[in-house]
Amino acid sequence: MNKRRLFLLSILLVLVLSACSSKESSSSGSSDNKEEKVELTISSFGGTYDEVFQKYVIDPFEADHPNVTVKIAPYTGVTKLGQGGGNNLDVVQLDDFDIIDAGNKGYLTHLEESGIGHWNDLYPQAFLEGKDGNTYGVVNVFGAWGIAYNPNEVKEAPTSWNDLLDPSVKGKVTMMSQWIPDILVLAETTGAEYDAMDPVWDMYKELAPSVAQYYASFSAPESLFQTGEVVMASWFDGRANALKAGGSDIEFVIPEEGGILIRSGLGVLKSSKNQELAQELINYSLMPEAQIGFAKDLYYGPTNKTVTLEEADQESVVYGEEVADLITPKWNEILPYREEWLTKWTEVTSQ
């Protein structure tokens, strides 16, 4: 009888341990079980960016994770995240200030070195920290905000943001609508302080005769340059260089007052059930192969400082020492002013 009881107890113990192990594996979110099918969803910016991200990040990731499918969802902003629009997302891609804002509002997971393999390979500017000092996103591409111009129509290459006021470009300039980086470069140009921005609003008023229109879509200057409606624009280096590579007459410069370091970041939604896989997907965007692909196909610079670009690619992207030369906005100081500034921008540009 004792042997029979011992045998039954042994079987019962095996069954209990097996059930516990199965439960732990299924709830980890790491998809250790290679038979389990998992879908990751990442929001993105659309257009060519999505195609390049698919090629250099998603395809290699799926090849290494046969049980995982990655789905690209439309751009999802901070307001939509706050309304529950991120409930079906695992990873969100946003501009640096929006990643920081979303982190401050509690929508994103606090990232740590243990979850991002290339953490120690990144430039300091690639970490997007909230006001609590925690990292809520990492940057996969660097860009620059400066002046693009048509060298056949502009007599001399612009050297200052004040060149947007030159009478020779009257009615031929375009700037971004409600865009904080534009406001920041004008603050640098006029010497304005965040709590005393009147010099910036006065400069916007001075710019009225120069500005043909304030554009809402990042791609809008492409057609404006091609039709000759504008000869100068505040714009991204990547988009300007892509247009130049396509045969258009366009050049890009950083004025003496400085340009803004543009950063596209990735963060993990707190609501994601696939925390480990989501961070691993982000890590794939930081791998040298992906970083080189972004430089070649999107004209945006690497955030992984171990990446070496070919000389031709170095000249067309933010790279190496150039990262530190650009202005990295202190978004946690700026964000409290954002709504006030945008309201004032609308007022002064509508006069």
C-alpha positions in Angstrom: 0.0 0.0 0.0 2.8 2.4 0.8 4.5 1.8 -2.5 1.2 2.4 -4.3 0.6 5.7 -2.5 4.2 6.8 -3.2 3.7 6.0 -6.9 0.4 8.0 -7.1 1.9 10.9 -5.2 4.9 11.0 -7.7 2.5 11.1 -10.7 0.5 13.9 -9.1 3.6 15.9 -8.4 4.8 15.6 -12.0 1.4 16.7 -13.3 1.3 19.8 -10.9 4.9 20.8 -11.9 4.1 20.4 -15.6 1.0 22.6 -15.3 2.8 25.3 -13.4 5.6 25.3 -16.0 3.2 25.6 -18.8 1.3 28.4 -17.2 4.6 30.3 -16.5 5.7 29.9 -20.1 2.4 31.1 -21.6 2.2 34.2 -19.4 5.8 35.4 -19.8 5.2 37.4 -23.1 8.5 36.3 -24.4 7.2 33.7 -26.7 9.8 31.0 -25.6 7.4 28.4 -27.1 8.3 28.5 -30.7 5.0 26.9 -31.7 3.0 29.7 -30.2 1.9 32.3 -32.8 2.4 35.9 -31.8 1.4 39.2 -33.5 3.2 42.4 -32.7 1.8 45.7 -33.9 3.9 48.8 -34.4 2.6 52.2 -35.4 4.6 54.1 -38.0 4.9 57.2 -40.2 3.7 55.9 -43.5 5.0 56.0 -47.0 8.6 55.3 -47.9 9.6 55.1 -44.2 7.3 52.1 -43.7 8.8 50.4 -46.7 12.3 50.9 -45.5 11.4 49.8 -41.9 9.8 46.7 -43.2 12.9 45.8 -45.3 15.6 46.4 -42.7 13.8 45.7 -39.4 10.6 43.7 -39.7 11.7 41.2 -42.4 14.9 40.2 -40.5 13.0 40.1 -37.2 10.3 37.8 -38.6 13.0 35.6 -40.2 14.6 35.1 -36.8 11.3 34.6 -35.1 9.2 32.3 -37.4 6.3 32.3 -34.9 6.0 36.1 -34.8 4.2 38.3 -37.3 4.8 42.1 -37.2 1.9 44.3 -38.4 2.4 48.0 -39.2 -0.4 50.3 -38.0 -1.1 53.9 -39.0 0.6 56.8 -37.1 -0.9 57.1 -33.6 -0.3 60.4 -31.7 -0.2 61.1 -28.0 -3.8 62.4 -27.9 -5.1 59.2 -29.5 -3.0 57.1 -27.1 -4.7 58.9 -24.2 -8.1 58.0 -25.7 -7.3 54.3 -25.8 -5.9 54.3 -29.3 -2.8 52.4 -28.2 -4.6 49.4 -26.7 -3.9 47.2 -29.7 -0.3 48.5 -30.1 2.9 47.0 -28.8 5.4 49.6 -30.1 4.8 53.2 -31.1 6.9 55.4 -33.3 6.8 59.2 -32.7 8.9 62.3 -32.8 11.1 62.7 -29.7 8.9 65.2 -28.0 5.8 63.0 -28.3 7.6 59.9 -27.0 8.7 62.0 -23.9 5.2 63.4 -23.5 3.7 59.9 -23.7 6.2 58.7 -21.2 5.4 61.5 -18.8 1.7 60.7 -19.1 2.3 57.1 -18.2 1.5 55.4 -21.5 4.9 53.9 -22.1 7.1 51.3 -20.4 10.2 52.4 -18.7 13.0 50.9 -20.8 16.3 49.5 -19.4 19.6 48.2 -20.7 18.6 44.6 -20.0 15.8 44.8 -22.7 17.8 46.6 -25.5 20.8 44.8 -26.7 22.4 47.8 -28.4 21.8 50.1 -25.4 25.5 50.7 -24.8 26.2 51.4 -28.5 23.9 54.4 -28.7 24.8 58.1 -28.7 23.6 59.9 -25.5 21.2 61.9 -27.7 19.4 58.6 -28.6 17.8 58.2 -25.1 14.5 59.9 -24.6 14.0 60.5 -20.9 11.0 61.7 -19.1 10.9 64.3 -16.4 11.5 61.5 -13.8 14.8 60.6 -15.5 13.6 57.3 -16.8 14.1 56.3 -20.5 10.8 55.9 -22.3 12.1 55.6 -25.9 15.2 55.2 -27.9 16.0 56.9 -31.2 16.6 54.9 -34.4 17.4 57.8 -36.8 18.9 61.2 -36.5 18.1 64.1 -38.8 18.7 67.8 -38.9 16.3 70.8 -39.2 17.8 73.6 -41.3 17.3 75.5 -44.5 16.8 73.9 -47.9 17.1 76.1 -51.0 17.3 76.1 -54.8 20.9 77.1 -55.7 19.7 78.3 -59.2 17.3 80.8 -57.7 19.0 81.9 -54.5 22.1 84.1 -55.2 24.1 83.1 -52.2 23.7 80.1 -49.9 21.9 81.1 -46.7 24.1 81.3 -43.6 21.5 82.6 -41.1 17.9 82.1 -40.3 17.6 85.8 -40.9 18.1 85.1 -44.6 14.5 84.0 -44.7 13.8 87.7 -44.5 15.9 88.6 -47.5 13.8 90.7 -50.1 15.2 88.5 -52.9 13.1 85.5 -51.6 9.9 87.6 -50.9 6.9 85.3 -51.3 9.1 82.3 -52.1 9.6 80.8 -48.6 7.8 78.0 -46.9 7.9 77.0 -43.2 6.2 74.3 -41.2 2.8 74.9 -39.7 2.7 74.8 -35.9 6.1 73.2 -35.6 8.1 73.7 -32.4 11.6 73.2 -34.0 10.9 76.3 -36.2 9.9 78.3 -33.1 13.1 77.1 -31.4 15.5 78.2 -34.2 13.8 81.6 -34.2 14.3 81.8 -30.5 18.0 81.0 -31.0 18.2 83.7 -33.8 16.4 86.4 -31.7 17.9 85.5 -28.3 14.4 84.9 -26.9 13.9 83.0 -23.6 11.2 80.4 -23.2 9.2 82.6 -20.8 9.8 85.7 -22.9 9.1 84.8 -26.5 8.0 88.2 -27.9 11.1 88.5 -30.2 10.0 85.2 -31.9 6.5 86.4 -32.5 7.8 89.7 -33.8 10.1 87.8 -36.3 7.1 85.7 -37.5 5.3 89.0 -38.2 8.4 90.2 -40.2 8.4 86.9 -42.1 4.9 87.4 -43.4 6.0 89.0 -46.8 8.5 86.1 -47.3 6.3 83.2 -46.6 4.2 81.8 -49.4 2.6 79.3 -47.2 3.0 77.3 -44.0 2.9 73.7 -44.9 1.2 70.9 -42.9 2.6 67.8 -44.5 6.4 67.0 -44.1 6.5 66.1 -47.8 4.8 69.3 -49.0 8.0 71.2 -49.9 8.9 68.6 -52.5 6.2 69.7 -54.9 6.6 73.4 -53.9 10.3 73.3 -54.9 9.6 71.3 -58.1 6.9 73.7 -59.3 9.0 76.8 -58.4 6.5 78.1 -55.9 9.2 78.3 -53.3 13.0 78.6 -53.4 13.7 78.3 -49.7 12.3 76.3 -46.9 12.8 75.3 -43.3 12.9 71.5 -43.7 14.5 68.1 -42.9 18.0 67.3 -44.3 16.8 63.8 -45.2 13.9 64.9 -47.3 16.0 67.6 -49.0 18.8 65.1 -49.8 16.4 62.6 -51.1 14.9 65.2 -53.4 18.4 66.2 -54.6 19.3 62.5 -55.2 16.2 62.4 -57.4 17.6 65.1 -59.7 16.1 68.3 -58.2 18.1 71.5 -57.8 18.2 71.7 -54.0 20.8 72.1 -51.3 20.6 72.0 -47.5 22.5 74.0 -44.9 22.6 74.5 -41.1 22.6 78.2 -40.4 25.1 79.8 -38.1 22.6 80.1 -35.2 22.2 76.3 -35.4 19.8 73.6 -36.5 17.7 71.2 -34.5 18.6 67.5 -34.0 15.6 65.7 -35.3 14.9 62.4 -33.6 12.4 59.6 -34.4 11.9 57.4 -31.4 10.3 54.1 -30.5 8.6 53.2 -27.2 6.7 50.2 -25.8 3.1 50.6 -24.7 2.5 49.7 -21.1 -0.6 47.8 -22.2 1.4 45.5 -24.5 1.3 41.8 -23.6 4.5 41.2 -25.4 7.0 43.4 -23.5 10.2 41.4 -24.2 9.4 40.8 -27.9 8.5 44.5 -28.4 11.8 45.6 -26.9 13.7 43.1 -29.1 11.9 44.5 -32.2 13.1 48.0 -31.2 16.6 46.6 -30.8 16.5 45.3 -34.4 16.1 48.9 -35.6 19.4 49.8 -33.8 21.4 47.0 -35.5 24.2 48.2 -37.9 22.5 46.6 -40.9 19.3 48.5 -40.3 21.1 51.7 -39.4 23.1 51.6 -42.6 19.8 50.9 -44.5 18.2 54.0 -43.0 21.1 56.1 -44.1 21.2 54.8 -47.7 17.4 54.7 -48.3 16.0 57.4 -46.1 19.1 59.8 -45.8 18.9 59.8 -42.0 21.9 59.2 -39.8 22.7 56.3 -37.4 22.0 56.5 -33.7 24.3 53.5 -33.1 27.8 55.1 -32.7 29.5 51.8 -33.7 28.2 52.1 -37.2 30.6 53.1 -40.0 29.1 54.6 -43.1 30.6 54.8 -46.5 32.0 58.2 -47.3 29.3 59.1 -49.7 26.6 58.3 -47.1 28.4 60.3 -44.4 28.1 63.5 -46.5 24.3 63.2 -46.8 23.3 62.4 -43.2 23.8 63.5 -39.6 26.9 61.5 -38.6 29.6 61.3 -35.9 30.6 64.7 -34.4 27.7 66.4 -36.3 25.3 64.9 -33.7 26.7 67.1 -30.9 26.9 70.2 -33.1 23.1 70.3 -33.5 20.7 71.7 -30.9 19.1 68.9 -28.8 15.9 70.4 -27.4 15.3 70.1 -23.7 11.8 68.8 -24.2 10.9 68.4 -20.5 11.5 72.2 -20.1 9.7 73.0 -23.4 6.6 70.9 -23.2 4.9 73.0 -20.5 5.0 75.9 -23.0 3.9 74.0 -26.1 0.2 74.8 -26.1 0.8 78.4 -25.3 3.4 78.7 -28.1 1.2 77.1 -30.7 -1.8 79.3 -29.8 0.4 82.3 -30.1 1.9 81.0 -33.4 -1.6 80.7 -34.8 -2.4 84.3 -33.7 0.7 85.9 -35.2 0.7 84.0 -38.5 -3.0 84.7 -39.1 -2.7 88.5 -39.1 
